[in-house]
Amino acid sequence: MGYVLSSFPNGFAGSISRSLDDVVISMANKSGETLGFGVPVALNPAGNGVVPFDGSTHTAANFLGVTVRNPSKTPDTYGSKLGSYAANELADVLVRGHITVKMTGASSAKAGAAVAVNKSTGAFTVGSGDTVVQLTSAHLARPVDDYGMAEIVLNVRNVI
């Protein structure tokens, strides 16, 4: 007997969700710690790698992109919540295109909403104000699903 799907999840964090005009670059993880999938990143001060986007020090102009779930680090191998880029390992970063990310505080947001990064948690969210860094090049492409995952689109390459 078949099943009726009542919802269609957006996928795993860091999964490229469409591949029409995506641009992915590789940069070394210079954070000194593991770097998860689907997290916002910025160039490190030396400009030779990426670090997690820090809302307390970075601005929208520093936003580089989102870490991509590497095909060799599949959910079947590491689990959907595991797997990351080790320190100094090359990390794939989506700088333009569509990607699935974990989204907080955006359960009622609609497609087209501006995407921001929460200054205290570093998580993607929607909204404006002093507690977030508004990303001018990122918008919600598909609303948040039952698992807290959303599809966002990076409209233009920001830094590189």
CORZI-V825061 format. One line per field, one symbol per residue. ss: DSSP state (H for helix, E for strand, L for the rest). phi: phi as a letter, one per 20 degrees, with the letter a starting at -180 (. if undefined). burial: b if it has 24 or more other ideal C-beta (glycine too) atoms within 12 Angstrom, else e. A space follows every 50 residues. Layout:
BEGIN
ss=???
phi=???
burial=???
END
This chain:
BEGIN
ss=LLLLLLLLLLLLLLLELLLLLLEEEEEEELLLLLEELLLEEEELLLLLEE EELLLLLLLHHHEEEEELLLLLLLHHHHLLLLLEELLLLEEEEEEEEEEE EEELLLLLLLLLLEEEEELLLLLEEELLLLLEEEEEEEEEEELLLLLLEE EEEELLLLLL
phi=.eddeebdffoegnefebcfcfccddcffdfnbfcfemdfccffgfmdad cgfdfecedgfefercfeffgfdfgfednfddnaefgmffdecfdbpdbe cfcdmcfdfdgnffecdffedmefbcpbpfecdfefdccfecffefdnec edcefcfedd
burial=eeeeeeeeebbbbbbbbeeeebbbbebbbbbeeebbbbbbbbbbeeeebb bbbbbeebebebbbbbbbbbeebeeeeeebeebbbeeebebbbbbbbbbb bbbbbbeebeeebbbbbbbeebbbbbbeeeebbbbebbbbbbbbbeebbb bbbbeeebbb
END
